[in-house]
């Protein structure tokens, strides 16, 4: 029967007629004695004796006489009826065949006979009633009818599979509708819960202004929303990353995977399609009202037209062949031309297979159009409100306004009031300021159509990111349906539809993903994760992945492309489809398990591994359902149930993780524990939140890192009067956006990551050990600051070999002289770092200008016989200075007391076990008089210089040094340094001096 005739007959279909059921012929006897079956009708009826039962009516023809018994055999012709669910028998019965066997009408009088056997060759009909019991909806029952003659020779064998439904008010599949609502509700809950968490985490990214108006509040909300959409907080908050994984995307991808399994052309049992099709909403094919064609109803049957030979018997209530035309159909039915895979999926959904791609592309384009329209509406409201409030200049006018921080401005407000949060974080982590000079006002004379408001520069990036997000979410169904539409024959699908499918496949499935992957590849990692506009535009591809793993999104596009082509094009070979899917799943699981791309704190390793294992097991079971293996209806139903159970377990895991997220959110709300409370992975998740509250055992009192950092800085920073820009070499980077508006912040020279106050702190690498810095060899002391050096012990007897010696006690020609001759090391008293307020003036600091050697006198007046002290070039300068502030023991300073307090309550996030922890960089301070705000020598009056020299002469001499790293200087600056003035002060006894003056002292300060 042609497809056009089938769909034309649907117009005349009714719900009350009996269903014409497909059947499988299992006859294995002598063909000459076979009873040929032409039609099988089925109805679900109810009686007091049998309860709910299935009534089967079989109509066919016989090639020979049918006898109920013979004198040569003691057996009767028997009809065996067996009904099973899976491989479990639920009903078995054997009856006399002639009791329900009837010839064609008109019937002859029975007389003394109780049946019509022997039956002459010709048409025949028989019926069988199979009690079902209860709870049979969405269960496939396999019924086998087998008839034998008195000699046990097989006359008839057929198998009928029936799947009863329990239709509801809005769906013919009844309780199966719960899968639809459960999956939709799960996706919405994930979106809402994680969305709220991201907004709360980005709450401090808004703008704080005095006298906030309604529009200012709306702008602040826009900045917060943009920050939440970008996902910029993932890189700095492991707790937020943990809370945000898995997310809506994982729920949607798993739902699409369930729907895609129903499209594979394997031997699915009938009950699997009504269950799996409930997930079709994730493939954008659930709304069947978008097509004007007649839709298939699984409860609608073809018009009932019984054969004329049995019409009167089928209408007679007293006949065993009676069919009640008023009983509604409850059996799941599909068209006769429906095949496994995409065809049955479409008909179960209620549409023709060729309508799947039009429905999907219409819904997809509608979502895209709605996103674009919404973005333009928001931009238009922003523009109008800005024009009304005066935030944007009119053409030809010079309106002055206080601008909010934008992506191309540098915020000076943060330096004046650090309590005001910065909106967006550029690569240098500097705060953002309002453009324009002076008091933070700007003048704009641009035309209205070229003016950007504070947030308008992000409208395009937000729109781009949302479109990328939509493409990522629905890339798989678009690829599957486009590939399937392109392979349909010309008599079923028009050329225009196939051309549109080809265009969609080329652009949406191949070209756009390739362009996005190339953009991510060519963009620097710092820009991808630190620039807000880049995060808004491309973030949906990688914002859940760690630095360096942003290309993991290419694996998603690649697997979707392979699955789409295999499922869409390979409908004629379910075996090939299942094998390719298995291979791709194994490869994807290996890549994911080895790569582990998720960001710090996500803890998705185990979860991803379990999900990958589940998909691999499903793919293996899918291979078992292929026609090549053909394990049978009962065993195949077991395999299908196994697949459904695994899919349900994944949903159960997602539900449990959602419940844990809700509990964690409750704990954080009640305990006031924000996601930025700690930046360590051990403090993420539910247990981490409870640990921060002290609910999981004893724990040290924790202070947020930024609070301890600010407190250390407030105590350790020099007094205001001593701070001077002239003594600091910090030069702020050029203002962002001062060149081209279209250039990103990474197109210029990378800005410094330091603030002015960082110039007072020593540099430390992440890989340094407990007590080591880059220049740690120049200061072999275990604690911050300088401590007095004890009197050296008498030298040990000379020994052979090499030994480590310090200071300048050895000469390059006689490396063992200091040990062999037993010269004692002079006692040196080093200045303490903590005496910042008592540091000597910079006039006491002299820098060597050349690598020439200077003889150094020992305690006896004779020169030392050892290595010359620190032969260094100008680029490796060490400042050698007197230490006039030594003597007896001194009380602990404020910095040391602060260090002890910080060690007790530092929010370092490390475990509280006995292992030794690294000291944060702000706990160790070096003595750098030149950077602590000491004025240059030229700034001292002559009287003060003489007083300083007199005071210094009465203090025991000592030696100390500070290693300074030379900054990059221009050639003119280098020439100026090399031609510095001559020394103005004679070095005191026991100190290393070279001929440098006050100008050189200032130059040495500039090289730090």
Rosetta blueprint (number, residue, H / E / L):
1 X L
2 X L
3 X H
4 X H
5 X H
6 X H
7 X H
8 X H
9 X H
10 X H
11 X H
12 X H
13 X L
14 X E
15 X L
16 X L
17 X L
18 X L
19 X E
20 X E
21 X L
22 X L
23 X L
24 X E
25 X E
26 X L
27 X L
28 X L
29 X L
30 X L
31 X H
32 X H
33 X H
34 X L
35 X E
36 X E
37 X E
38 X E
39 X E
40 X E
41 X E
42 X E
43 X E
44 X E
45 X E
46 X E
47 X E
48 X L
49 X L
50 X L
51 X E
52 X E
53 X E
54 X E
55 X E
56 X E
57 X E
58 X E
59 X E
60 X E
61 X E
62 X E
63 X L
64 X L
65 X L
66 X E
67 X L
68 X L
69 X L
70 X E
71 X L
72 X L
73 X E
74 X L
75 X L
76 X L
77 X L
78 X E
79 X E
80 X E
81 X E
82 X E
83 X E
84 X E
85 X E
86 X L
87 X L
88 X E
89 X E
90 X E
91 X E
92 X E
93 X E
94 X E
95 X E
96 X E
97 X H
98 X H
99 X H
100 X H
101 X L
102 X E
103 X E
104 X L
105 X L
106 X L
107 X L
108 X L
109 X L
110 X L
111 X L
112 X L
113 X L
114 X L
115 X L
116 X L
117 X L
118 X L
119 X E
120 X L
121 X L
122 X E
123 X E
124 X E
125 X E
126 X E
127 X E
128 X E
129 X E
130 X E
131 X E
132 X L
133 X L
134 X L
135 X L
136 X L
137 X L
138 X L
139 X L
140 X E
141 X E
142 X E
143 X E
144 X E
145 X E
146 X E
147 X E
148 X E
149 X L
150 X L
151 X L
152 X L
153 X L
154 X E
155 X E
156 X E
157 X E
158 X E
159 X E
160 X E
161 X E
162 X E
163 X E
164 X E
165 X L
166 X L
167 X L
168 X L
169 X L
170 X L
171 X L
172 X L
173 X L
174 X H
175 X H
176 X H
177 X H
178 X H
179 X H
180 X H
181 X H
182 X H
183 X H
184 X H
185 X H
186 X H
187 X H
188 X H
189 X H
190 X H
191 X H
192 X H
193 X H
194 X H
195 X H
196 X H
197 X H
198 X H
199 X H
200 X H
201 X H
202 X L
203 X H
204 X H
205 X H
206 X L
207 X L
208 X L
209 X L
210 X L
211 X L
212 X L
213 X L
214 X H
215 X H
216 X H
217 X H
218 X H
219 X H
220 X H
221 X H
222 X H
223 X H
224 X H
225 X H
226 X H
227 X H
228 X H
229 X H
230 X H
231 X L
232 X H
233 X H
234 X H
235 X H
236 X L
237 X L
238 X H
239 X H
240 X H
241 X H
242 X H
243 X H
244 X L
245 X L
246 X L
247 X L
248 X H
249 X H
250 X H
251 X H
252 X H
253 X H
254 X H
255 X H
256 X H
257 X H
258 X H
259 X H
260 X H
261 X H
262 X H
263 X L
264 X L
265 X L
266 X L
267 X L
268 X L
269 X L
270 X H
271 X H
272 X H
273 X H
274 X H
275 X H
276 X H
277 X H
278 X H
279 X H
280 X H
281 X H
282 X H
283 X H
284 X L
285 X L
286 X L
287 X L
288 X H
289 X H
290 X H
291 X L
292 X L
293 X L
294 X L
295 X L
296 X L
297 X L
298 X L
299 X L
300 X L
301 X E
302 X L
303 X L
304 X L
305 X L
306 X L
307 X L
308 X L
309 X L
310 X L
311 X H
312 X H
313 X H
314 X H
315 X L
316 X L
317 X L
318 X L
319 X L
320 X L
321 X L
322 X L
323 X L
324 X L
325 X L
326 X L
327 X L
328 X L
329 X L
330 X L
331 X E
332 X L
333 X L
334 X L
335 X L
336 X L
337 X L
338 X L
339 X L
340 X L
341 X L
342 X H
343 X H
344 X H
345 X H
346 X H
347 X H
348 X H
349 X H
350 X L
351 X L
352 X L
353 X H
354 X H
355 X H
356 X H
357 X H
358 X H
359 X H
360 X H
361 X H
362 X H
363 X H
364 X H
365 X H
366 X H
367 X H
368 X H
369 X H
370 X H
371 X H
372 X H
373 X H
374 X H
375 X H
376 X H
377 X H
378 X H
379 X H
380 X H
381 X H
382 X H
383 X H
384 X H
385 X H
386 X H
387 X H
388 X H
389 X H
390 X L
391 X L
392 X L
393 X L
394 X L
395 X L
396 X L
397 X L
398 X L
399 X E
400 X E
401 X E
402 X E
403 X L
404 X L
405 X L
406 X L
407 X L
408 X L
409 X L
410 X L
411 X E
412 X L
413 X H
414 X H
415 X H
416 X H
417 X L
418 X L
419 X L
420 X L
421 X L
422 X L
423 X L
424 X L
425 X L
426 X L
427 X L
428 X L
429 X L
430 X L
431 X L
432 X E
433 X L
434 X L
435 X L
436 X L
437 X L
438 X L
439 X L
440 X L
441 X E
442 X E
443 X E
444 X E
445 X L
446 X L
447 X L
448 X H
449 X H
450 X H
451 X L
452 X L
453 X L
454 X L
455 X L
456 X H
457 X H
458 X H
459 X H
460 X H
461 X H
462 X H
463 X H
464 X H
465 X H
466 X H
467 X H
468 X H
469 X H
470 X H
471 X H
472 X H
473 X H
474 X L
475 X H
476 X H
477 X H
478 X H
479 X H
480 X H
481 X H
482 X H
483 X H
484 X H
485 X H
486 X H
487 X L
488 X L
489 X L
490 X L
491 X L
492 X L
493 X L
494 X L
495 X H
496 X H
497 X H
498 X H
499 X H
500 X H
501 X H
502 X H
503 X H
504 X H
505 X H
506 X H
507 X H
508 X H
509 X H
510 X H
511 X H
512 X H
513 X H
514 X H
515 X H
516 X H
517 X H
518 X H
519 X H
520 X H
521 X H
522 X H
523 X L
524 X L
525 X H
526 X H
527 X H
528 X H
529 X H
530 X H
531 X L
532 X H
533 X H
534 X H
535 X H
536 X H
537 X H
538 X H
539 X H
540 X H
541 X H
542 X H
543 X L
544 X L
545 X E
546 X L
547 X L
548 X L
549 X L
550 X H
551 X H
552 X H
553 X H
554 X H
555 X H
556 X H
557 X H
558 X H
559 X H
560 X H
561 X H
562 X H
563 X H
564 X H
565 X H
566 X H
567 X H
568 X H
569 X H
570 X L
571 X L
572 X L
573 X L
574 X H
575 X H
576 X H
577 X H
578 X H
579 X H
580 X H
581 X H
582 X H
583 X H
584 X H
585 X H
586 X H
587 X H
588 X H
589 X H
590 X H
591 X H
592 X H
593 X H
594 X H
595 X H
596 X L
597 X L
598 X E
599 X L
600 X L
601 X L
602 X L
603 X L
604 X L
605 X H
606 X H
607 X H
608 X H
609 X H
610 X H
611 X H
612 X H
613 X H
614 X H
615 X H
616 X H
617 X H
618 X H
619 X H
620 X H
621 X H
622 X H
623 X H
624 X H
625 X L
626 X L
627 X L
628 X L
629 X L
630 X L
631 X L
632 X L
633 X H
634 X H
635 X H
636 X H
637 X H
638 X H
639 X H
640 X H
641 X H
642 X H
643 X H
644 X H
645 X H
646 X H
647 X H
648 X H
649 X H
650 X H
651 X H
652 X H
653 X H
654 X H
655 X H
656 X H
657 X H
658 X H
659 X H
660 X H
661 X H
662 X H
663 X H
664 X H
665 X H
666 X H
667 X H
668 X H
669 X H
670 X H
671 X H
672 X L
673 X L
674 X L
675 X L
676 X L
677 X L
678 X L
679 X L
680 X L
681 X H
682 X H
683 X H
684 X L
685 X H
686 X H
687 X H
688 X H
689 X H
690 X H
691 X H
692 X H
693 X L
694 X L
695 X L
696 X L
697 X L
698 X L
699 X L
700 X L
701 X L
702 X L
703 X E
704 X L
705 X H
706 X H
707 X H
708 X H
709 X H
710 X H
711 X H
712 X H
713 X H
714 X H
715 X H
716 X H
717 X L
718 X L
719 X L
720 X H
721 X H
722 X H
723 X L
724 X L
725 X H
726 X H
727 X H
728 X L
729 X L
730 X L
731 X L
732 X L
733 X L
734 X L
735 X L
736 X L
737 X L
738 X L
739 X L
740 X L
741 X L
742 X L
743 X L
744 X L
745 X L
746 X L
747 X L
748 X L
749 X L
750 X L
751 X L
752 X L
753 X L
754 X L
755 X L
756 X H
757 X H
758 X H
759 X H
760 X H
761 X L
762 X L
763 X L
764 X L
765 X L
766 X L
767 X L
768 X L
769 X L
770 X L
771 X L
772 X L
773 X L
774 X L
775 X L
776 X H
777 X H
778 X H
779 X L
780 X L
781 X L
782 X L
783 X L
784 X L
785 X L
786 X L
787 X L
788 X L
789 X L
790 X L
791 X L
792 X L
793 X L
794 X L
795 X L
796 X L
797 X L
798 X L
799 X L
800 X L
801 X L
802 X L
803 X L
804 X L
805 X L
806 X L
807 X L
808 X L
809 X L
810 X L
811 X L
812 X L
813 X L
814 X L
815 X L
816 X L
817 X H
818 X H
819 X H
820 X H
821 X L
822 X L
823 X L
824 X L
825 X L
826 X L
827 X L
828 X L
829 X L
830 X L
831 X L
832 X L
833 X L
834 X L
835 X L
836 X H
837 X H
838 X H
839 X L
840 X L
841 X L
842 X H
843 X H
844 X H
845 X E
846 X E
847 X E
848 X L
849 X L
850 X L
851 X L
852 X L
853 X L
854 X L
855 X L
856 X L
857 X E
858 X L
859 X L
860 X L
861 X L
862 X L
863 X E
864 X L
865 X L
866 X L
867 X L
868 X L
869 X L
870 X L
871 X L
872 X L
873 X L
874 X H
875 X H
876 X H
877 X L
878 X E
879 X E
880 X E
881 X E
882 X L
883 X L
884 X L
885 X L
886 X L
887 X L
888 X L
889 X L
890 X L
891 X L
892 X L
893 X L
894 X H
895 X H
896 X H
897 X H
898 X H
899 X H
900 X H
901 X H
902 X H
903 X H
904 X H
905 X H
906 X E
907 X L
908 X L
909 X L
910 X L
911 X L
912 X L
913 X L
914 X L
915 X L
916 X L
917 X L
918 X L
919 X L
920 X L
921 X H
922 X H
923 X H
924 X L
925 X L
926 X L
927 X L
928 X L
929 X H
930 X H
931 X H
932 X L
933 X L
934 X L
935 X L
936 X L
937 X H
938 X H
939 X H
940 X L
941 X L
942 X H
943 X H
944 X H
945 X H
946 X H
947 X H
948 X H
949 X H
950 X H
951 X H
952 X H
953 X H
954 X L
955 X L
956 X L
957 X L
958 X L
959 X L
960 X E
961 X E
962 X E
963 X E
964 X L
965 X L
966 X L
967 X L
968 X L
969 X L
970 X L
971 X H
972 X H
973 X H
974 X H
975 X H
976 X H
977 X H
978 X H
979 X L
980 X L
981 X L
982 X L
983 X L
984 X L
985 X L
986 X L
987 X L
988 X L
989 X L
990 X L
991 X L
992 X L
993 X L
994 X L
995 X L
996 X L
997 X L
998 X H
999 X H
1000 X H
1001 X H
1002 X H
1003 X H
1004 X H
1005 X H
1006 X H
1007 X L
1008 X L
